[in-house]
Amino acid sequence: MTELLDAEQVFALGPVAAVRAVHDALAAGLDPDDDMPRVVTALANGQGLLMPSEAGGWFGVKVATVAPGNTDLGLNRVNATYLLHGSRTLTPAAILDGVALTTLRTPAVSVAACLGRLRERATSSAGGLRLVVFGAGPQAEWHVRTIRAHARIADVTAVTRRGSAATPWADRHLAAGGAAVAGRVRAADVLVTATSAREPVLDGRLVRDTALVLAVGSHEPSVRELDGTLLERAAVVVESRASALREAGDVVLAVAEGRLDPRALVPMADLLTSKAALPGDRPTVVKTTGMGWEDLVVAVAAYRRAEACRQGARAE
């Protein structure tokens, strides 16, 4: 029987378990470079994406669409469905809400890639972490939620193009380019860029040497949220070198400008298996584009949780 997991059931996994699923998969030897490539297709009103992956006895595929015009219609910009199968028989095990899955797994990957450094910064920063988040959508909010689930936060500033009413997860909401933004960026321990921008949203010269920058907004080689100045200064962590050099515009454009040596990219698996360490005297950038294995391991964790809940309910 194929189970249906709606958004509520997917989110019930929670950010701590989602981060653990990503960490445990890499610690067990999953190699992101072996993942199946994403297929991106241009559509009349946006993009279609197919994201397949097989690992740990499971096969899954996310079918997603990105429709930029939906925002003006009051509809989701991103829509998705996830299909999970057992690898042995390839029988469908579950259909999951793909939007919820994406919303949960993306910050889980960001945080799993730098959890040790994140906690170090929280400990050394009086009162907790000072966050500046560019964007106010689901990814912006869930990055704050996921960080908060793992480290103490002192203050959150949300920055958008025009500014708007305060969001419940931020202490203030500023308009990009405003005089106060630069000061917040200079003081930030963690900066998150979760926007649909096609050009850099922050000045890399302002970022502190000890800061963490989590960049998730772009997955096209010609689109960037971070400038070459920051990439040149930073230790750059990626899901996989091949994927980043193919899809991450922040990385691709900095390499093309001669500001980033692709050999210096740090795969997050190397950090989690102690094959690499981050320097403490320059910013750390975690640049992710989203990969199929991430959806798969979090989908499996959500499915197993739902199955355990069902079995527990039947036993009562």
C-alpha positions as CSV (number, residue, x, y, z in Angstrom):
1,M,0.0,0.0,0.0
2,T,1.3,3.4,-1.0
3,E,1.2,5.9,1.9
4,L,0.3,9.5,1.5
5,L,2.3,12.0,3.6
6,D,0.8,15.5,3.5
7,A,2.7,18.7,4.5
8,E,1.9,18.4,8.2
9,Q,3.2,14.8,8.3
10,V,6.4,15.8,6.5
11,F,7.0,18.8,8.8
12,A,6.4,16.5,11.8
13,L,9.8,15.1,11.2
14,G,11.2,18.4,12.5
15,P,14.5,20.2,11.8
16,V,16.6,18.2,14.3
17,A,15.8,14.9,12.8
18,A,16.2,16.3,9.2
19,V,19.7,17.5,10.0
20,R,20.5,14.2,11.6
21,A,19.3,12.3,8.5
22,V,21.6,14.4,6.2
23,H,24.5,14.0,8.6
24,D,24.1,10.3,9.1
25,A,23.8,9.6,5.4
26,L,27.1,11.3,4.7
27,A,28.8,9.8,7.8
28,A,27.8,6.4,6.5
29,G,29.6,6.9,3.3
30,L,27.0,8.4,0.8
31,D,28.9,10.2,-1.9
32,P,27.1,13.1,-3.4
33,D,29.2,13.0,-6.5
34,D,27.6,9.6,-7.3
35,D,24.1,11.2,-7.2
36,M,22.0,11.2,-10.3
37,P,22.0,14.6,-12.1
38,R,19.0,16.9,-11.8
39,V,17.1,17.4,-15.1
40,V,15.9,21.0,-15.7
41,T,13.4,21.7,-18.5
42,A,12.3,25.1,-19.7
43,L,8.6,25.5,-19.7
44,A,6.3,28.2,-21.1
45,N,5.9,29.9,-17.6
46,G,8.9,28.7,-15.7
47,Q,10.9,25.5,-15.2
48,G,10.2,21.8,-14.6
49,L,12.7,19.8,-12.5
50,L,13.2,16.1,-12.0
51,M,15.5,15.1,-9.1
52,P,16.1,11.3,-8.9
53,S,18.3,9.5,-6.4
54,E,19.0,6.0,-5.1
55,A,20.8,5.2,-1.9
56,G,20.5,3.0,1.2
57,G,17.9,0.7,-0.3
58,W,15.6,3.4,-1.5
59,F,14.9,5.2,-4.8
60,G,13.0,8.4,-5.0
61,V,12.3,11.2,-7.4
62,K,11.0,14.7,-6.9
63,V,8.9,16.3,-9.6
64,A,9.0,20.1,-9.1
65,T,8.0,23.3,-10.9
66,V,9.2,26.8,-10.5
67,A,6.8,29.5,-11.7
68,P,8.1,33.0,-11.0
69,G,4.7,34.6,-12.0
70,N,2.8,32.7,-9.3
71,T,3.9,35.2,-6.7
72,D,1.8,37.9,-8.2
73,L,-1.2,35.5,-8.3
74,G,-0.9,34.6,-4.6
75,L,0.2,31.1,-5.5
76,N,3.3,29.1,-4.5
77,R,6.4,29.9,-6.7
78,V,7.6,26.3,-6.2
79,N,5.3,23.2,-6.3
80,A,6.5,19.6,-6.0
81,T,5.6,16.0,-5.4
82,Y,7.9,13.3,-4.1
83,L,7.6,9.6,-5.0
84,L,9.5,7.1,-2.7
85,H,10.2,3.5,-3.7
86,G,12.0,0.5,-2.2
87,S,15.0,-0.3,-4.3
88,R,14.6,-4.1,-4.2
89,T,11.1,-4.3,-5.8
90,L,10.8,-0.6,-7.0
91,T,7.3,-0.7,-5.5
92,P,6.0,2.8,-4.5
93,A,6.1,3.1,-0.7
94,A,4.9,6.7,-0.3
95,I,3.9,9.9,-2.0
96,L,5.1,13.0,0.0
97,D,4.3,16.7,-0.2
98,G,7.3,17.9,-2.1
99,V,7.0,21.5,-1.1
100,A,7.2,20.6,2.6
101,L,10.0,18.2,1.9
102,T,12.0,20.9,0.1
103,T,11.3,23.5,2.8
104,L,12.5,21.1,5.5
105,R,15.6,19.5,3.8
106,T,17.2,22.7,2.4
107,P,18.0,24.3,5.7
108,A,18.8,20.9,7.1
109,V,21.6,20.6,4.5
110,S,22.9,24.1,5.3
111,V,23.0,23.5,9.0
112,A,24.4,20.0,8.7
113,A,27.3,21.4,6.6
114,C,28.4,23.8,9.3
115,L,26.8,22.7,12.6
116,G,30.1,22.6,14.5
117,R,31.0,26.1,13.4
118,L,27.5,27.3,14.1
119,R,27.6,26.2,17.7
120,E,31.1,27.6,18.1
121,R,29.8,31.0,17.0
122,A,26.8,30.8,19.3
123,T,29.0,30.0,22.2
124,S,31.4,32.9,21.6
125,S,28.7,35.5,20.7
126,A,27.2,37.2,23.8
127,G,23.5,36.3,24.1
128,G,23.6,34.0,21.0
129,L,23.8,34.3,17.2
130,R,22.9,37.5,15.4
131,L,21.3,36.6,12.1
132,V,20.6,38.6,8.9
133,V,18.3,36.9,6.5
134,F,17.9,38.1,2.9
135,G,14.4,37.0,1.9
136,A,11.1,36.4,3.7
137,G,9.7,33.3,2.2
138,P,9.5,29.7,3.5
139,Q,13.3,29.1,3.1
140,A,14.1,32.2,5.0
141,E,11.8,31.2,7.9
142,W,12.9,27.6,8.0
143,H,16.6,28.5,8.0
144,V,15.9,30.5,11.1
145,R,13.8,27.7,12.6
146,T,16.5,25.1,11.9
147,I,19.3,27.2,13.3
148,R,17.2,28.0,16.4
149,A,16.7,24.2,16.9
150,H,20.5,23.7,17.1
151,A,21.9,27.0,18.6
152,R,20.8,30.0,20.6
153,I,19.8,33.0,18.6
154,A,19.9,36.5,20.0
155,D,18.5,38.6,17.1
156,V,17.1,38.1,13.6
157,T,16.9,40.8,10.9
158,A,15.0,40.1,7.7
159,V,15.9,42.0,4.6
160,T,13.8,42.2,1.4
161,R,13.8,44.4,-1.7
162,R,11.1,46.8,-0.5
163,G,10.7,45.9,3.2
164,S,7.3,45.0,4.5
165,A,5.4,44.2,7.7
166,A,7.4,42.4,10.4
167,T,7.5,38.7,10.1
168,P,6.9,36.6,13.3
169,W,10.3,34.9,13.1
170,A,12.3,38.2,12.8
171,D,12.9,41.0,15.2
172,R,12.9,43.6,12.4
173,H,12.3,43.8,8.7
174,L,14.4,46.2,6.6
175,A,14.4,47.2,3.0
176,A,17.5,46.3,1.0
177,G,19.7,49.3,0.4
178,G,18.6,51.0,3.6
179,A,21.2,52.7,5.8
180,A,20.6,50.2,8.6
181,V,21.3,47.1,6.6
182,A,25.1,47.6,6.2
183,G,25.5,47.9,10.0
184,R,23.4,44.7,10.6
185,V,25.6,42.8,8.0
186,R,28.8,44.0,9.6
187,A,27.6,42.7,13.0
188,A,26.1,39.4,11.8
189,D,27.3,36.0,13.0
190,V,25.2,34.3,10.4
191,L,23.8,35.5,7.1
192,V,21.3,33.6,5.0
193,T,20.5,34.4,1.4
194,A,17.2,32.8,0.4
195,T,16.0,35.0,-2.5
196,S,15.1,34.8,-6.1
197,A,17.6,37.6,-6.9
198,R,19.8,37.2,-10.0
199,E,22.5,39.6,-8.8
200,P,24.4,39.8,-5.4
201,V,22.2,40.9,-2.5
202,L,25.0,41.8,-0.1
203,D,28.4,43.5,-0.2
204,G,31.0,40.8,0.5
205,R,33.4,43.4,1.9
206,L,31.0,43.9,4.9
207,V,31.0,40.3,6.1
208,R,33.0,39.6,9.2
209,D,35.9,37.1,9.1
210,T,34.1,34.9,11.6
211,A,30.7,35.0,9.9
212,L,28.8,32.1,8.4
213,V,27.0,32.7,5.1
214,L,24.3,30.2,4.0
215,A,23.4,30.7,0.4
216,V,20.5,28.7,-1.1
217,G,18.6,31.0,-3.5
218,S,20.1,30.1,-6.9
219,H,20.6,26.9,-8.8
220,E,21.5,28.3,-12.2
221,P,25.1,28.9,-13.4
222,S,24.3,32.5,-14.5
223,V,22.5,33.5,-11.2
224,R,24.2,34.6,-8.0
225,E,23.3,36.0,-4.6
226,L,26.9,36.4,-3.4
227,D,29.6,38.6,-5.1
228,G,33.1,37.5,-6.1
229,T,34.6,39.6,-3.3
230,L,33.1,37.4,-0.7
231,L,33.9,34.1,-2.5
232,E,37.5,35.2,-2.8
233,R,37.7,35.9,0.9
234,A,35.8,32.8,2.1
235,A,36.2,29.1,2.7
236,V,33.5,27.8,0.4
237,V,31.6,24.6,1.3
238,V,29.5,22.8,-1.3
239,E,27.4,19.7,-1.6
240,S,29.7,18.4,-4.3
241,R,32.3,20.0,-6.5
242,A,30.8,18.7,-9.7
243,S,27.3,19.9,-8.8
244,A,28.5,23.3,-7.7
245,L,30.6,23.9,-10.8
246,R,27.7,22.9,-12.9
247,E,24.8,24.7,-11.2
248,A,25.9,27.2,-8.5
249,G,26.1,30.6,-10.1
250,D,27.8,32.1,-7.0
251,V,30.6,29.6,-7.5
252,V,30.7,29.4,-11.3
253,L,30.8,33.2,-11.8
254,A,33.5,33.7,-9.1
255,V,35.6,31.0,-10.8
256,A,35.1,32.7,-14.1
257,E,36.3,36.0,-12.6
258,G,39.5,34.4,-11.3
259,R,38.4,35.0,-7.7
260,L,37.9,31.4,-6.7
261,D,40.0,28.3,-7.3
262,P,37.7,25.4,-7.9
263,R,40.2,23.1,-6.2
264,A,39.7,25.0,-3.0
265,L,36.0,24.1,-2.8
266,V,35.3,22.0,0.3
267,P,32.7,19.1,-0.1
268,M,30.5,19.0,3.0
269,A,31.1,15.2,3.3
270,D,34.8,15.9,3.9
271,L,33.9,18.1,6.9
272,L,31.5,15.6,8.4
273,T,34.0,12.8,8.0
274,S,36.9,14.9,9.3
275,K,38.8,14.8,6.0
276,A,38.8,18.6,6.0
277,A,38.6,21.5,8.5
278,L,37.6,25.1,8.1
279,P,40.0,27.9,8.8
280,G,38.9,30.3,11.6
281,D,40.3,33.5,10.1
282,R,37.9,34.1,7.2
283,P,34.2,33.8,6.4
284,T,32.7,30.4,5.8
285,V,30.2,30.2,2.8
286,V,27.9,27.2,2.5
287,K,26.6,27.3,-1.0
288,T,23.9,24.7,-1.8
289,T,21.8,24.2,-4.9
290,G,19.7,21.2,-3.8
291,M,20.5,17.6,-4.8
292,G,18.3,14.5,-5.1
293,W,20.1,12.5,-2.3
294,E,19.0,15.2,0.2
295,D,15.4,14.8,-0.7
296,L,15.7,11.0,-0.5
297,V,17.3,10.7,3.0
298,V,14.9,13.2,4.5
299,A,11.9,11.6,2.8
300,V,12.9,8.2,4.1
301,A,13.2,9.7,7.6
302,A,9.8,11.3,7.4
303,Y,8.3,8.0,6.0
304,R,9.8,5.9,8.8
305,R,8.5,8.3,11.4
306,A,5.0,8.2,10.0
307,E,5.2,4.4,9.8
308,A,6.3,4.2,13.5
309,C,3.4,6.5,14.5
310,R,0.9,4.4,12.6
311,Q,2.2,1.2,14.2
312,G,2.1,2.8,17.6
313,A,-1.4,3.9,17.1
314,R,-2.5,0.3,16.0
315,A,-0.8,-1.2,19.0
316,E,-2.8,1.0,21.5
